[in-house]
Amino acid sequence: MRKILSIFFILPLAYSCSVAQSPSKYANTITEESSKNHLTILASKEFAGRGTGQEGGQKTVKYVADQFQSYGLKPIVNGSYYQPVSLLQVAYKVQNFTLAGQNLVYGQDFYVQGDNTDGTFSSDEIIFLGYGIQDEKYNELKNIDITGKVVLIINEGEPVDADGKSIISGSTSKSMWSTSRFKRIQELTKLNPKLILATSSQNEEMIKRMNNRGMMGRVGLDKGNVNQATRTSVPVVHIKTSLADQLLSKIGTSVNNFTAKTTSAAAQPPVIKSPVQASMGVKNDKLNDPNVIGYLEGTDLKDEVIVVCGHWDHDGILPDGTYFPGADDNGSGTVAVVELAKAFAQAKKEGKGPRRSILFIALAAEEKGLLGSQFYVENPIIPLTQTVACLNIDMIGRIDDKHLNGDHNYIHVIGVNKLSSDLKPIVEKANAETKMKLDYDYDHPEEPMRLYYRSDHYNFAKNGIPSLFFFSGLHPHYHTPEDTVDKIDFPMMVKREKLIFNTTWEIANRDKKPVVDMPLADAQGTGR
């Protein structure tokens, strides 16, 4: 009996020793070569910025799922690696727009302010309303019915007298019709025109500044409660002055000639004989860009789960062909999730797998408002009550402005002073081999950027799950087409991946899960 009891005591000790041995062997499966190969693919033109609702995004999720499958991770979403995220994209779409005998290109020749339901707009003539001002001292629309008409206005300036004084204000100061950006159009829409064409010297610059982003709409979670009621607002089409001059030439004037002279409100506005044809309006498109989830089952503590995540999406490709590689944001984090999955899968194959289970998640639609992580915590694959920690990886491939001229051997660790007092000692123990500077500056309670609240781990933290955010910092190429692979510091990226691997290993194999003993919002920073 004494020998049998000895065996029972020895077995747990032997098991504890097996999982407690150094994770270096498996951390070293994470290499510069493999990380660079993955990132070169994910940030390539073929993947076109990994945009939500775009072809590049579809290629990305398949790529990540293929890696998970090759490592032997379990497809836990009803036999799939994909958890479709119910998204709704609301965007203003222009199918066609013909004006002055030309087929115009939305986002290059004009832009639209509108909230109207998708529909057609046609007319054989355009009413020119000058400045479109309705004032008791100068009213270009007095006794004029423009209901259901297409109208053209000069959306800046106002009439002046020979001395350069405003006819409306009576001084050299402009009236509210000029100083209030939206006043003339707001008043004009009350008269129910069919369509407003507005020209301004600023329109060309505004079109460039929009850079097609305004055409991509907004994306949110599809809660099934979108307002499908008919939208009735009057669309305002902002056109370049060169196009307005083509129209005005038919009545013998131009934008500059009109604005250069004193005018009085005409009794009847001139009519431009020029056809207008358009199909455009707000469209609601359902998207199902998925979270990609791979499951690695633990051993004696397998019912407790750690989430290792990073968002796969970026800004995608614009209608003009500009794409955003997002090598750092967040190709680097996506690669880290894949590389950590590989390392832990190898440990499991060799009988050294983690005690706790790990969910590796490449999250969707972070750039649209942390939507993939929000959807997951609202629809968890494994109950959140069993989720003991979240490690989020978002941008770990660069040297930020703060460290550029100093020590590059660093990583920002955010979240060590919230929810769990265990997190900081865990990270510092994990750093014993990588020996980086752990920069806690972004954890300070008065840190103005509040980065802890701006990435996917926060949706887990809001649910009481101790969460860490690993980050290498901001740089001038953040959210620009210049966030490219050639700027990645791969030696440092891999070193950071190994730290995160070691941190995950420590959480996965320690006897106790991280304690929840600190508040989320009011925790005081300790790591300045």
N, C-alpha and C positions, 0 to 999 in steps of 0.2 A: 504493500500500500504506500509505504514511504517513497519507493522508487516511482510509482505511478504519479503520486502528488508532485514529485520533483519534475517529472516530464511536463505536467500541466503548467508549472511555474516557468519552465524553460521555454516552452513554445511561444508565449506572448513576448518574452524577452527577445527571443530570436527574431520574431516578426517585427518588433519595434526596431531592432538593429538594422533589419533589412531595408526598412523604409527611411531610416534616419541617416543612411549613408549619404555621402556628398552627391548632389545632383550634377556635378561638373560633367560627367560623361555624357549626360543627355543634353545639358545646356550647350555642349560643344557640337551637337548636331546642327545647331543654328549657326550658319556661316555667312560670310560676306557674299560668297558666290551664289548660294541659293537665295538669299534675300535680294540680291541685285537682279537675279533672273526673274523672280516673281514680280518685282517692282517695275522692271523694264517692260514687262508685258502689261501690267495693270495701268501704267501711265502712258502707254503708247497711243498713237493716233487711232489705231484700230479700236481701242476701247473708249475713245472720244470723250474723255472726262467723266465717264461712269455716271451719267446723268440719270436722275429719277425719271422714269417713264420713257427712257430712250434706249436705243439699241445697244449702246455701250454699257448701260446698266445691266441689260440682259446677259451680255457676254461675261460681265464681271461675276454675277451670281453663279453662273454655270462653272466658271473657272474655279471659284472658291469651293463649290460643292464637289467638283472633281478632285480637288486636293484632299478634302475631308474623306472622300470615298477611298482614295488611294492609301490613306493612312489607316483605314479600318475603323474610323469613327462611326458610331451608330446613327442612322437616319431616324431620329426620334419623333418627327412630326408625321405621324400616321404613315411611317415607312418612307418618308421623304426628308431631304435636308432643307426643304423650303417651308418657311412659314409666311404665306402671303400676307402682306400688310395692306389693309383696306384703305386706299387713298383716294382722294377726290381732287382733281386738278380743275381749277376754274380759270379760264383764260379767254381773252378777247381774240377771236379768230377772224381773219379776213380771207375769204375764199377768192374774191376778185374785186378790183376797183378800177374802173375806167373813167378818166376825166380828161377833157381837152383832147380827145382822140388818142390817149395814151393808156396803156395798161400799167398802172402804178404798182410798185413793190412796197408792201407794208414793212415799215422799219427802215426803209432806204429813202423812199420819196415822201413819206408821210407817217404820222402816228395818230392814234385815235384815243380820245377820252370818251368812254361810253360804258353803259351798263345795260344796253338793250338786248333783248332776246334775239337770237340769230334770225336774220331776215334779209329781205332784198330791198334796195332803195334805187329808184330810177326817176329821172326827170329829163325833159328836153331843154330846160332852161334853168338859169341860176339868177336869183335876184341879188344885186349888189347893194349892200346897205351901208357902204362907207365904213365909218368907225363902229357902227352898230350901237350908238349911244342913245339912251332915252332919258333926257334931262329936260327940265322945264325951260332952260335957256338954250337947249340945242337937242332936238328930238328928231332923229332920222326915221322913226317908225310911227309917228303920229298919224292916226287914221289909216294905217296900212295893215292889211291882213296877210300874214305870212304862214297861216296855218297850212301844214302839209307841203310847204315849199322848201326847196333847197336854196340856202342863202350863203352869201360870201361876205365876210367882214375883214377889215384890217384890225387885228387884235392888239393894237398898241397906238399910242399917241392920241391927240384930240385936236379940235380946230383952234387956231390962234388968229389974232388980228394982225394988222400990218406992223405993230410994235412987238410982236412975238408974245403977246399976253393971251392966256387962255380965255376963250369966249365964255367958258363955264365958270372958272374961278375968278376971272377979272384981274388976274395978276400973272406974273411969270411962273408962279407955282402951279403945278399940275393939279387937276381935280381928282377926286376919288375914282373917277372913271379910268384914270391911268394908274393911280397908286394902288388900287385894289386889283389884285391879279385876276380875280374871277368875276368881278362885278358885271361887266358888260355881257359875258356869256350867260351868267346866271339869270340876268334879266331877260335876255333874248329867248332862253328856253321856255320861259313862262308863256310865250306867244305861240308855242307848239309848232315850230317849223319841223319839217321832215328830217333835215340834215343841215348842220352848220359847217361850212368851210371857213377856217380861220387861218389867216396868214400873219406872220410876224418876222421881224429880222432875227429873232432868236430861235426860230423853228429849226433851221438847219443845224445849229449847234445842239439843240435839244435832241434831235434825231441821232446825232453822233454820240451824245452822252448816254442815251438809252442803250446804245450798243446791242439792240435786239432783246435785252433782258426784259424790258417791259412787255414784250410779246409772249413771254413764257408763262405768265399767269402766276397763280399761287396754288400751293398744294397743302392740304390738311388731311387729317384722318377722316374717313368717310363714316360718319355716325348715322347715316341714313336719314338725316333731318335737314338736308340741304333744301333751301327755298327754291322750289321749281316754278314759282309763280311767274307770270309773264312780266318781263322787265320793259318799262316804257320810257326810259330816259332818252333824250335826244343825243345821238352821237355827234361829237365834235371832231372833225377831221382837220388836223393841223398840217398845212401844206407849206412848201417853200415859197419864197417870194417870186422866184423865177417862174414857177407854175402859175401863181396868181397873176403875174404880169401877162402870161399867155392868154389867160381868160379876159383880163381887163383890156387887152389890146383890141378886143372885138368891139369895145365901146369907146375906143380912142383915149384910153388913159393907162396909168400904171400905178403901182403902189407909191413910188416916190413922187410922181407928178401930183397925185391926189393929196398926199400929206404935205406937200410943199406950199400949198396955197390955202388961203382962207376960204372956207365954204360955208354955206348955210344949209340947213336941213332941207332936202328937196321934198317937194310935195309927193312926187312919185319916183321911186328909185328906178334906176336903169335895169334893164333885163338883158342878160347875156345869153345868147342862143348857143348853148353848148350842152350836149348830152352828158348825163351822169348815170353810171350804172355800178351798183355795188351789192355784194352779198357778204354780210358780216354780222357779228354779234357775240355774245357771251355763250360759251359752251362748257358744259360740265362733263369731264371725262373720268371714268373710273379707272384707277391704276391698281395694280397688285404687285408692286415691287416687293420681293420677299426679304425677310431676314433669313440668313443662311446659318443653319444650326447643326453642329456636330457634337455627339455625346460620347464621352469617355467614362465608362462606369468605374467607380471606385471599388474598394474591397470592404473592409469591416465597417467603414463609415459612409458607405455608398449612398445612403438616403440623404446625406447632406451634400449640397451642390455649390460649386463655385462657378461664377460666370466670368469668362475672359472674353472681352468684346472690343470691337472697334468698328466704326462705320465705314462701309464700302463705297458710299456715294460721294460724288463731288458735284461741281457745277455743270458738267456735261458740255454739250456743244450748242452754240447759238445758231439761229437761222442763217447767219451770214457765213457759217463755216468755222468761226473761231471756237476753239475748244480749250478746255482747262485741264491739263494733265493731272493736276492734284497729286504729284509724286509724294510730297510730304503730307498734304491734307487730302485724304487720309490714306493714300496708298501705303505709306509707311506703317500705319496702324493695322491695316488689313493684312499686310505681309507678316507683321508680328503675330497676329492671331493665327495665321496659317503655320508659321514657323514653330510657335509654341505647341500647336496641335501635333505637329510632326514629332517634336521632342518627347512629349508626354506619351504619345502612341508608341514610340520606340521603347520607352521605359516599361510600358505595360506589356509589350511583346516579350520583353526579357524578364518578366515576373517581378518588376520593380514599380508597378503602376501605383498611382496615388490611392490613399485611403478614402478620400472623399471623391465624389464624382465631379467632373468638369464639363460645363457646357461652353463650347467655343462658338461665339456668335459674331458673324459679320452683319452689322445692323444697317437697315435701309433708312433713307430719307432723314438723316441727321441734319443735313444742310437746310432742310425745309422746316426745321423746328423740333429736332429730337424725336421725330415721329416713329421711327422703327423701335426705339427703346420704349417709348410710351405705349406702343401697341403691345410689345412683349409683356410689360408688367401688368397690362390690363388683360392679357390673354396668355398667361405663362404656360409653357410646356410642362414644367415641373413647378409645383406650388411654391410661391414665394416664401412660405413658412419654412421650406426646406433649403432655401437659398441663403448661404451663410456669408457670402462676400461677392463683391463685383470688382474686377480689375479692368479698367477702361483704358484703351491705348489710342490716343488721338494726336498725331503729329509727333514723331520721335526721330525724324531724319535729318534735322538741320541744326545749325548753331545760331541761336537767336541774337538779336541786337545787343542784349545785355552782356552776353559772354563772348561776342565776336572778337574783341581785342584782349580777351583774358583767357581763363582756363576753359578749354572745350570739354573737359572731362566731367560732365555734369548731367543731371536730369532734374526737371521740375517734378516733384511728387506732391500731388494736391489731394487733400482729404485726410491727412494723418491726424488732424485735430477735431474731427467730427465723427460722431456716433460711437467710435470704439477707441479706447486708449491702447488696445493691443496693436493697432495698425503701425504706428511709428516704430516700436521695437521690432516688429516683424520685418519691415522694410530694411531697417538698419542691420539686422542679422543677415538678411539676404544679400546685402551689399558688402559683406565681409570679403567675398571673392572678387567682385567687380570693382570695388574701391573707387566709386564715383563720388563726386560732391552731390549730395542730396539737397537740392535747392527747395526750401519750403516757403519762399517769399510769397507765392500766390495763395498760401493758406492763411496769411495774416487777415484777421477779421475786418481790417479797414482797407484791404487791397481793392482799389477802385474798379478793376476789370471784372471782378467777381467770377473768375473762370470756373470755380467749383460748380457753379449753377448753370454752366453753358455747354456741357457736353453730356453724352449719353448716360454716364454713371449716375447722374443726378436723379433720373427717374427711378433707379433702384434705391438710391439713398432716401428719397422721399417715402419709400416703403419700409424704412427702417433697416436696410441692408448695408452693413459697413462697406464703404466704397472708396477705391483709390483711382486717381486719374494720373496717368504718366504722360508727360508732355515735354517737348524740347524747346517750345517757345515760338513767338511770332517773328516774322521776318518780312522784308519788303515785297516778297513775291507771293505772300499769302493772298489767296483768291485772285490770282492773276494767271494769264497764260504762261508766265515764266516760272511757275512752280514745277520744274522739270527734274528728271532723274540725275542729270549731270551735276546738280547742285547738292545732292544728298551726300552726307558724310557717312559712308557705309561702315567704317570701323566703329564710329560712335553709335550708329543705329543698332548694330549687332550687339554692342556692349549693353545698350539699354534693353534690348530684347532679352538678353541673358539675365539681367537684374529682375525683369518682370517674370521670367521663368522661375528664378530662384524664389521670388516672393510668392508666386503661386504654389510652388513646391512646398514651401514652409506652411502655408495656410492649409494645403491639402493633406499634410501628413502630421500636423501637431495634434496632440491629444484633445484639446478643446478648441471649439470654433471661436472666432473673434467675439469677445464680449460686447454687448451693446450697453454702454454705460455713460454716454455723452449725448448732449442734445445736437440736433442737426443744424439749426439756424444760429444758435447762440454760443456755440463752442468757442473758446478763446484760443487764439494761435499760440503755439509754443516754439515755433521753429524759425523765427526770424534770424 
